[in-house]
Amino acid sequence: MLFFRRQDVKGKEKLLNRVKILLKLALLLISASLSFMLFLIVVALFNLPYIRRAVFGKLPFEIEKKPWSRVKTFQYMKNLWIDVFYPRTEPRGIVLFAHGGGWISGYRRQPNNLSWYRFLVSKGFIVAAIDYSRGYRAKIDQLIEELSRAIVFLDKNRSKLNLADLPISLMGLSAGGHLALLTAARMYRSVKNVVAYYAPCDLKDILESSSLFARIALIATLKRFPLRSSDVLQKYSPINVVHELMPPVLLVHGKKDSVVPYQSSVKMYRKLKRLGCRVVLLTHHKADHGFEFVLRDDETRRILEKTVEFLSEGGQVERIL
């Protein structure tokens, strides 16, 4: 009997030790998560001017609040949604829109994004706006896969969504432009053209950025320190995956960009030119990141109108440098 009691005591001690270890691990995970969230909050506070204009800015056109005839929402993947905005006129095409936010923030109905939808819909386009997973939770491959699946969803449900045989254009801002370029390289047969506003075409350029938010967002998304993972930077840089079968590409960038260096788009432009692809680079010489939501000058309006022209014609617009 004494032997069995000792065994019971030892068993309870082992169980208690395991529980203690599990509790310590849980506390460490909670502490790490809270520390990371606090760090992101601090980073956000230091980037308030950029965040404010990125979230609450709007394009320099007076457009009615709801220029669309209707909006329908669909689930294109588990827990991921797509809003489809229909124009009142005969549609000219479909623009699949990927929002910005450094891969770790932003959402499809953010005020600045809605400003883009109003503009595009008022020009006669059907806009399909998606949410995608956050980079600090999901691997970057998943984000690319989600945008690819959104294209497949639109293509397979044309009748249900009243899309007829309209071509699909890909468009993204910043991190969304990065994902759009990577996805276009993969899904080139399904995409008419792609528009990337101030996108990090070479992720190594983020390391030269003066934006702490951009560098932290890159680390959170890649799940490793870039300086020690040059192979990962190369793998997920659009400039290294584009090919001669790419659809026409429009790159838009401000020369004064403090988040994603302007040279990132210049290098991509030259690479696509060498490949023999149709590519256009529109440059605003005085603009920072997210400039279209802040500047109301003629040059910004011209670039926006040229973007519409590109989406319509597939690349037949003049180059502005």
N, C-alpha and C positions, 0 to 999 in steps of 0.2 A: 504493500500500500504506500509506504514511504517513497519507494522508487517512482511510482506513478504520480505522486504529488509533486516530486521534484521535476519530473518531466512536464507536468502542467505549468509549473512556475516558469520553467525555461521557455516553454511555448508562448506563454503570455508576455514574457520579457522580449522575445523576438518580435512578437506582433507589435508591442509598444514601440520598439526601436524602428520598425518599418513605418509605423504611423508617424513617428517623429521625423523621419527622413522625408516622407511624402509631404508633411506639413512645411518643412523647411524649403523643399523644392517649390511648393506652391507659393510660399511667401516670396521666394527669390523671383519667380516668374511675375508675380503681381508687382513687386518692387521694380523690376526691370521695365514692365509695361508702363507703370506710372511715371517712371523716370523718362522713358522715351516720349510719352505724351507731353510731359512737362517741358522737355527739350524742344519739341515741335511748337509748343505754345510760345516759348521764349523766341524761337526763330521767327515765328509768325509776327510777334510784336515788333521785331526789328525790321520786318518787311511790310509793315502796315500800309505805307503809301502804295506799294505795288499791289498788295492784296485788295485794297479798297478799289483801285481803278480796274483791277481784273474782275472783281466780282460785281461791282455796281456801275461800271462804265457802260456806255452805249455808243453805237455807231453815229457818225455825224450827219444823219438824215432824219428828217421829221416823217415818221411812219406811224400809221395808226396802231393802236395797241394789239389788235387782233386782225391782221390782214388776211388770215386764212379762212377757208369755208368751214373747216372742221379739223379736229385733232383726235386721233385714235391712238390708244396705248396698247401694246402687245408685250407679252413675255417671250423674248427670243432665246433665252437660256434660263436655267433655274436661278431665280432671284435677280435676274437682270432684265431691264425693261427698255423698250424703244418707243418713242413718241413719233408719230407720223403726222406732219402738218401739211394740209392740202391747200393749194392756191385756189382762188375763185375763178381763175382763167384756165385755159387749156395748158396743162403742165409742159414745161420744156425739158424736164429731166428730173432725176432724183439725186439729192445730195445727202450722202451718209456722213453725219457730222460727229466728230470725236472731240470732246471738250479738252481743255488744258487743265493744269493744276499740278504739274510736276509728278505725274503718275500716282500721287498719294492723296490728292484732294480734288475738289471740283465736282460738279454734278450737272446732269443734262439740262435741268431747268434753272440754272443759275442765271441771274438777271442779264449779265453780259452776253451769255450764250443765246438767250431769248432775243436779244437785240439782233444777233446774226440771223436767227430764224425769220424774224419779221422782214429783214432786208431781203433775204433770199426768196422767201415766199412772195413778197411783193413784186419780185422780178419774174415770177412764174414757175419757181421750182418747188417740187415736193421735197420737204426736208425730213429726213429720218434721223432723229437724235437719240444716241444711246448712252447708257451708263455702262461703265466697265469696272472691274474689280480694282481695289486699291493696291498699289505696288508694295506697301509695307506688309500686306497680308499674303498676296498672291505673287507667284513668280512671273517674270516679265513674259515668258512664253505664253502664259495663260491670258495675259492682256491682248497679245497679238492674236491668239486663237479666238478670243471673244469678238474682236472686230471682224475677223474672217467669217465667223459663224453668223454675224449680223448680215453680212453680204449674202450668204447662203440663204438665210431666213427671208430676206427681201425677194431674192430670186425665186425661191420655191413657193412663195405665197403671193405672187403677183396678182392673181385673180381675186383672192380674198382681200388684198390691200388696195385694189384698184390702181395698180401701177402700170398696167398694159405692158408694152415692150420697151418702155423708156430706159435709157442707159443709166447706169449708176456711177456717180462721181464720188470719190472719197475726199473728205476735207477734215483737217485737224488744226488746232491751235497749240503751239508749243509742244508739250508732251503728246498731245493728241495728233499733232502733225508728224511727230516721230513715229508713232504707231501706225499712222496712215501710210507713210512711206514704206515701212517694213511690210505692212499688209499688202500694199499694191505690188511689191516685188514678188510676193507669194501668189496673189490672186489676180495677176495681170490680165488673164483672159476674161475676167468678170467685171473689170473696172474700165470705164471710158477714159477718165483722167484723175489726177490727184492734185490737191491744193494743200500746201503746208506753210502755215504762217509761223515765222520765227521758230522753226523746229531745230532741235539739236541733231543735225545730220551725222555728226561725228561726236560721239559721247566724250571723247577726250577733250573736246572744247569746253565742256562743263567744268573741267578742272582749272581752266583759265578764267572762269567767271568770277566776278566780284560778289555774286549773290550767294550768301550762306545757305539760303533755302534751296537753291538749285543743287548745290553740292550734297547737302543732307538728303534731299529727295533722291538723288542718284544712288547714294549709298543704301538708303532704305529699300529702293527698288531692286538693285542688283544683289542685295544681301551680302555685300562684301566691300572691302575698301578698294576703290578703283586703282590706286597706285600699285597694288599688289596683284591686280587681276587684269592686265592689259589684254589678255586673250578674250575675256568677257566683254570688255569695252568694244573690241573689234567685232565680236560676234553680233552684238545688238546695235551696232551703228549702221544706219541705212546706207551710208556711203560705201560700205563694204558688201552690201547684198544686192544693190541695184544691178541691172543687167540690160542688155541691148533690146529686150522685149518689153521694157517698161512702157506703160501708157504715158501720154503726155503729162509733164509735171510742171506745176507753177509753184515757185518758191517766193515767199514774201518776207522781207526782213528790214528792220531799221538799223542804220549804221551805228547808232548810239546805244544799241541793246546792251543792258548791264546784266542780263540774266543768261541769255544764250548768245555768245559772240556772233557777230555778223558774218565772220569768216566761215562759220559752219555751213551757211547756205551758199556762199561763194565756192567753197570746195566741192559741194554737191553739184552745183551748176556746171563746173568744169569737168567733173567726172562723167556726168550724163552727156555732156557735149562730146567727150572723147568716145563714149559708147555709141554715138550716133543717134541718141534719143532726142525727142522733141522736148525742150525744156525752156522755161521763161523765168527770169529773175527780176522781180520788181523791188526796187530799193527806195526807202525813204531816208534821205540823208540826215535828218534831224530827229529821228524817232527812236524811242526806247521800246522795251518789251511791252506788248499789248497796246501799241500806239493807237490803233484804230478806235479804241474806247476812250481816248483822251484828246487827241488832236482833232481839230475841226477845220483844218486848212484844206486848200484845193488839192494838194498832193495826196492827202489821205483819201479824199473823195475819188480822185482819179484812180488810185490803186484799187479801191473797192469796186468801181465800175469796170475796171479791167479784169478783176476777178470774175465778175459775172460774165463778161465777154468770153473769158477762157473756159468757164464751165459750159457755156453754150456752144462754142466753136471747137473746143478740144485742143486749144494750144495756139491758135492763130491770133496772137496779140503781140504787139511790139515789146521789145525788151527795154526796161527803164533802168539805167545804172547811174 
